[in-house]
Each structure stands twice: as structure tokens, then as C-alpha cells.
Amino acid sequence: MGENRTADTQDPASAIARAKALQEGGAFEEAARLYAKILGDDRATLARVRAMIGADALARGQPEAAVRLLDAAAAETPTAETLFALSRAFRDLDRMVDAEAAARQALARTPNDSLLHNHLALVLREQGKIDDAITEARQAVTCAPDDAEAHVHLALCLLTAGRYAQGFREYEWRARLREGILPGAHLAAPIWDGGPLAGRTILLVGEQGFGDTLQFCRYAPLVATQGGRVVLAVQAALADLCRSLDGVTAVVASGERLPPFAVHAPLLSLPRLFGTTPATVPATVPYLAADPLRAARWREALGGSGFRVGIAWQGNPKGAADRGRSIPLRHFLPLAHAPGVSLVSLQKDHGIEQLADVPADVAILDAGARCDTFADTAAVVANLDLVIASDSAVAHLAGALGTPVWIALKAAPAWRWGLSGDSTPWYPTARLFRQPRPGDWDGVFAAIADALRQKIAAGSDP
């Protein structure tokens, strides 16, 4: 093989073709080594080539190779573009200190780059440096006042800091994001301004993921107090469950025909319209309820006795929010050995394949596979003593049902959980368990296992 490579370097065209083939095949570092032989002492060109290949490695999910290539390129020619890519690669590896340093070096070269300020704000937020993150996010907006992404990230930083009034106001910029159209944006009826409805019909539109709809459908009863008829449009899997909301006249599943309405509002605009602060979150639970007949059937299906713990470990892997929040099922398995505990899987679709690798000495009842909608899952949860979940729709479901729920969070979680504390204003029955450092699920589940043993021994509420 070495002889072939030597022969290639004697024929530049053949060597370049081989280097391109290696890169296209994902052998990024081998391609860079071959380019180094081809280019010889042309270090400036080699730096550009390494930066290009490193960026390709990053885009194709090889951050380790990307760091090595981009770091070498930056050492030779530290352009803002190369340093920005290097910072993103470090972030993908959860090397946040290095990611921050590379981002700051890039900004020293292009101080008015909104994208770079936005990226640095993200890195700072993931380190828990929320005040610094807000400063950088504001700078991103200053550099690009019409950039919706910059405004939305500023909103997320403000919301993480608990500054809800400013945060939800900035969050309205999500309607202008390139990724998609805000639900309801195509509707002819005007957006509700929060004023009296005077008998008019309002359409509330679910948006984003299942968890978002479960969290913010709590506002539907408040909207009803404004004197109108409330129609709620949500994902099909949530429609039956959301019919248990007080004050809702009708629930329409996605794709179904909408009834006539006078005004509409996206669900995540309601906290702004109601002036929500951390102290005024409408947190009376339960605001959703399981169907009694379904719950009775599941009571019989679960059978037995003991302390029933529902578990859910995986969010939707397609969403950007899933980065670092889902948890390998293996971390939950030691909980099965706590005295009297019976584990019940609430996992549906994504991640359910991990059940096939559960050791024979660990018993987990797979209820999730038999749940077609969230109304089914709610019926299971109604028969559980506790739910332990990742930051997922199941965690929101348990909280909305008023069921005790322990939520395992990554070090820098979604804005709704804040950055510290073991409680949340959104769900009074929730207890938060936070990673002590990025990626440390062992530490989280050691704390959960200890808390579970104490709870069972004491026979008290979580």
C-alpha cells in the first residue's frame, strides 16, 4: 500500500484524485496526509486544504478528526472561518472551554459577525455562564437587527435566566425563522392580542414537539376565562388527551378540518400574552387527566403490587434539542434492584430497541409498545407511583397529570428548567436531577438511586 501511495505522489493528478476519493469516503485525516505529500512546502495552501477537509469532517459527524485538522490549519493560518469551525467541533465534543477560546479568537478577527456572537452565546449558555451568554446574544442582535435566529437565541438565554417578560417577547421572532413556518401563520384570521374575546371563537395552535404542547396547553383554560370559545389544534397523538382540558370547546387533530374561528394564537405565545413570570406560572396540576376506563384496564394489566416506576429515556433524536438530553437505558437498570421496585417502560418508538439488550436479571414491563396515543400513556401513568424520565414528552405528561416525576437533566438543559435547583415552577410534582458536569449520567443516576432507596424506606412523597 505504501508503494502505491508513493507512486501516486509522483503523479500529482493521480495523487489528488486519490486524496479526493479518501475524503469522499470519510478518511479525512488520511486524505490530509496525502495532500501534505502533494503540496510539500506550500504550507499556506495545505492549511486551507486542512481547513476545508476539517469542515467536511465536522459536517459529516466526525468532530475528533475535525478538531485535529482544523487545529493544525489554525496554527498555520488562524482565519476567523477556521477558528469558528474549530469552535463548533470542540462544542460537539463537549469541550466547552476550548470552544469558547476558539470562538473568542475568531471574534477578535471579525468582531461584528452576528453568527459568531450567537455561537459564542450558545457555548457560554452551555457552560452556565448565562449573563455572559445574554451579553453575546445581545451583541449578535446589534450586529444583525433583522436576524430572527439571533433574536430567538437571545430569547432562549433570557428565558434560561428566568427573565420571562423579555424572553417571551423576543421569542415572537421564531415566526420569522428560516427552518419553518410558525403553525397558524397561513391562517387568514388575525392573531389574538390577549384582549376580551366577547364570545368569539379562538383557535389555539400547538407547535414544536409533543413536550411543548403538553407544557403550554395549560393556558387553554385561562384563555377560556376571557369570554370566548376555545378550539385547540394539536398533534394527532395528543388530541384525545387534550380533550380533558377544562374550558376547551373542541380539540382538532393535525390534518383535520378546522371549524370557523375569529382569532388564533400559537400556544407558545400565550405566556407573553398573560404576562407570565416564574412567580406567576399557571401551575395548578393536574390540568390533564387520564381516561378512567383506560386507566382501569391498565390497572388490571399491570397487576401485582410493589412500587411501580415508569421510565422513559429517549427524546426525538431528529430534533436539535435532543443533543445530550437523551440517556442510554443502561443507566436506569440498577433502579430495578431497589427493594420492591417494578420498572415499567413508557418509551415509544425512538429508543425502544434498547430493551432488547436488557440483562435477564432485570425485569421491565414494556407498556410503551402498547400505547398508541398519549391518552394510552396517561392511563399507564395514572397507575404508577413515580415516573423517572429524561427531558422528554413523558416528563411533561407526568407533570401535567400531577404524578410525581423525577427528571434527569443534562448540565445545560432546555430553558424551561433553568440552570440550578431541584424544582421548577412549571410542575409542582417534579424533582430535577442535574448532571454535575457535561455527559455525567453516572452522577445523576447515583443520586436518583439513592433518593429512590430513601423514598421507599421512608414511604414518603418524592
C-alpha positions, 0 to 999 in steps of 0.5 A: 500500500505504501508503494502505491501511495508513493507512486501516486505522489509522483503523479500529482493528478493521480495523487489528488484524485486519490486524496479526493476519493479518501475524503469522499469516503470519510478518511479525512485525516488520511486524505490530509496526509496525502495532500501534505505529500502533494503540496510539500512546502506550500504550507499556506495552501495545505492549511486551507486544504486542512481547513476545508477537509476539517469542515467536511469532517465536522459536517459529516459527524466526525468532530475528533478528526475535525478538531485535529485538522482544523487545529493544525490549519489554525496554527498555520493560518488562524482565519476567523472561518477556521477558528469558528469551525474549530469552535463548533467541533470542540462544542460537539465534543463537549469541550466547552472551554476550548470552544469558547477560546476558539470562538473568542479568537475568531471574534477578535478577527471579525468582531461584528459577525452576528453568527459568531456572537450567537455561537459564542452565546450558545457555548457560554449558555452551555457552560452556565455562564448565562449573563455572559451568554445574554451579553453575546446574544445581545451583541449578535442582535446589534450586529444583525437587527433583522436576524430572527435566529439571533433574536430567538437565541437571545430569547432562549438565554433570557428565558434560561435566566428566568427573565420571562417578560423579555424572553417571551417577547423576543421569542415572537421572532421564531415566526420569522425563522428560516427552518419553518413556518410558525403553525397558524401563520397561513391562517387568514384570521388575525392573531389574538392580542390577549384582549376580551374575546366577547364570545368569539371563537379562538383557535389555539395552535400547538407547535414544536414537539409533543413536550411543548404542547403538553407544557403550554396547553395549560393556558387553554383554560385561562384563555377560556376565562376571557369570554370566548370559545376555545378550539385547540389544534394539536398533534394527532397523538395528543388530541384525545388527551387534550380533550380533558382540558377544562374550558376547551370547546373542541380539540382538532387533530393535525390534518383535520378540518378546522371549524370557523374561528375569529382569532388564533394564537400559537400556544407558545405565545400565550405566556407573553400574552398573560404576562407570565413570570416564574412567580406567576406560572399557571401551575395548578396540576393536574390540568390533564387527566387520564381516561378512567376506563383506560386507566382501569384496564391498565390497572388490571394489566399491570397487576401485582403490587410493589412500587411501580416506576415508569421510565422513559429515556429517549427524546426525538433524536431528529430534533436539535434539542435532543443533543445530550438530553437523551440517556442510554437505558443502561443507566436506569437498570440498577433502579430495578434492584431497589427493594420492591421496585417494578420498572415499567417502560413508557418509551415509544418508538425512538429508543425502544430497541434498547430493551432488547439488550436488557440483562435477564436479571432485570425485569421491565414491563414494556407498556410503551409498545402498547400505547398508541396515543398519549391518552394510552400513556396517561392511563399507564401513568395514572397507575404508577407511583413515580415516573423517572424520565429524561427531558422528554414528552413523558416528563411533561405528561407526568407533570401535567397529570400531577404524578410525581416525576423525577427528571434527569437533566443534562448540565445545560438543559432546555430553558424551561428548567433553568440552570440550578435547583431541584424544582421548577415552577412549571410542575409542582410534582417534579424533582430535577436531577442535574448532571454535575458536569457535561455527559455525567449520567453516572452522577445523576443516576447515583443520586436518583438511586439513592433518593429512590432507596430513601423514598421507599424506606421512608414511604414518603412523597418524592 
